[in-house]
Amino acid sequence: MRRLTLASAGFFALLSGSALAADIGADLPMTAPGFDWTGYYAGLQAGYGWGRSDIAGTEGEPFAASLDLDGGFVGGHVAGLWQFNQAVIGARAELNYSAVDGSAQLSPGNSVGIDIKWLGSVNAEAGLAADRWLVYGVGGVAFAGIETSQNAGTGFAETRTGTGWTIGAGVDYALSNNIVVGAQYRYYDFGKEHFDVPDDFSDRDQDVKLHTLGVNFSYKF
């Protein structure tokens, strides 16, 4: 009888201890889940670009010039991302107003210039997420409004949409469930393009290669 009484007391003590532990556990905060990068994004970016353009006259009076390009840019982007475990894939489109330009003097009173008025791209994106951090690579088709000009007493300027490719990398950090900030590097290559210019000037081939470094702010929907 005494053994039964002790066993019963022990059993009820165990139940009481389990209930108390459950109550304490209910009051403790649960571990926060990792940030989910799946979603649609829209935002702004701004930065600095630098590069080079080589121009060579192909008819008339031959010439060759290498122009150093630099200047700022600002624009907007939209993106869609999908996360699978730590892997993140998606697509991104960007469009920027650009003040990247450069000029070179061929002779006294005779100069040539390049002015990138805008640039944009449509890209694929892939990266790895570590909770609120995302490191990614990006690449795709690039477009730019590129003006070529020459001033030799009289002058001309012609703007054409150039097409090329771009590749780069970036890192993003989610400040909250909706606000993401980051930084991105890009390389653009718009290849070689031929320009037929007015008769007083030489027709020319030119290429444009550009690096950019920028910061971005995105809102996740």
Secondary structure, DSSP 8 states (H G I E B T S, - for coil): -HHHHHHHHHHHHHHHHHHHHHHHHHHS----------EEEEEEEEEEEEEEEEEEE-SSS--EEEEEEEEEEEEEEEEEEEEETTEEEEEEEEEEEEEEEEEEEEETTEEEEEEEEEEEEEEEEEEEEETTEEEEEEEEEEEEEEEEEEESSSEEEEEEEEEEEEEEEEEEEESSSSEEEEEEEEEEEEEEEEE---TTS--EEEEEEEEEEEEEEEEE-
